[in-house]
């Protein structure tokens, strides 16, 4: 589904990703871990199509197609979803209207008509229930005045609505208390199936207790320096990142 | 012949044609003298530093347009707020159009300035209010000299006017270039409440220059909500001079939605003549295409314990220019004044310009005054956020612009009007979001 080949990317001539190779197949859950500044969020943004980052070498394939030149919205229409570490506030646009627009624009891109209002309403209600979101919350301005936990839950709600093929969760656990973490993780697990895939980007092990990865990769200085199974995450939790830095001679 | 000379010589003809009421005649004569002395404002004047009328004044305007009434309601319906019942005072090329209007004399006067200026029963009102708020600056004086038609609204005490009043000026361009000088007088007596929507609309590609004066008098505890929709074509220019005199505990708001026209200058002046008054000035400007919009505001705090709130948002595209010049004067007696002003701007093109200037003159020592202005670009991270959810660039920009003007939109009290303005913005941005914000 996702195939990243020798990806190099930079921002304002500063090289951040220095040769990433990663393959994610349908049905898989991958975790990308690593110390601060290792390039985790950059990798997420580059996959989603943030224009500030320049791919200088290598490429990203999605479903066999090179997507490097596609705009962020075109990648979204193909089924790429990024849950933001810091979701943006948009006053005056309600959660409901925002997600309606997102869904109908995706449908438009696929040559479909708008989703009938009734169907949309039912879908919104079902997904809100799944994430234990209060209906009143849906008429509030997007992310405006939301707590950290509300913002993250809203991200996963949008993911549930858009049903992406590939979901990248960038530090979704930060700012969540233990109850919210459980709700968010449950939501992700319920949406998971054999045809879609999840990439969890995290600094800590705790989210991985709930969303169990098939593979764990350690990112350091713009490269994946170690890959393994979920046991690797436990090891990192216990020992920190320093031993890896030493191991790769950084 | 230069426009100034043409206007001066036309004045003689004009005074012959209209009524011979000596009271109004004297005011007009005084006004034309003032205009003759001062002439059109130039960029040398501080208040006109960023707005030049030079190009506009080169057109050969017809000062007394021929009457043209060939407008059918169905052709201009879209310029009205038609989904609710309203009073309408409609003018075509400066002349009253009875078939498009719906006026009343039932318990209040929603009618014509020409009637007020000439009929004896209005004489007292005219003596008390006509030209009592307008300044003696050159453009208001020019309007005063030629004042003959416009809206006249007089709401008696304790009256809640349930239907909004729409004042619409159409120009048909049956002459190559037209100059219009509408004059509105609005008197709202104690405890009364009225909502007014004003619009100037050119239906032609011929140049139109409108120099409008509106005087509003809000008595004790009166509430006046005034909305100006400025969405004219690229050949039409507007100089709007509006003056509001407020008595104690009155609340007056003016919302100015400036989306179109070649050049728009809004001279908006509030005078607080009593205690516990609230004055609200809000605006959204969205322009591009070499358009120019200048908001020049004045709030004069004369007595203690009053408030004023100014909030202007501007979005400027390709080759457009914006000006915001907000002046707040707090007199020595006006202690405990709360005066707030904010002007936020987004430039969406490298070729757009905004000049913003707060001007505070505070002579009292126990006041709260704040002002702030920002100039920025559309938030890149917000754009990426929306696009990553599948919302294309154009639609994402539109959503951000709505979000940006949300504070002002939210204080529009007529839902149908708010909806209409939202639609105008959507049209302007070329998007259809499928829902009303």
Interface residues (C-beta under 8 A of the other chain):
Chain A: X45 X48 X49 X50 X51 X52 X71 X72 X73 X75 X76 X77 X80 X81 X82 X84 X86 X87 X88 X90 X91 X92 X93 X97 X98 X100 X101 X102 X103 X104 X105 X106 X109 X114 X141 X158 X162
Chain B: X379 X380 X381 X382 X384 X385 X386 X387 X388 X389 X390 X391 X392 X393 X395 X396 X399 X400 X402 X403 X405 X406 X407 X409 X410 X433 X434 X435 X437
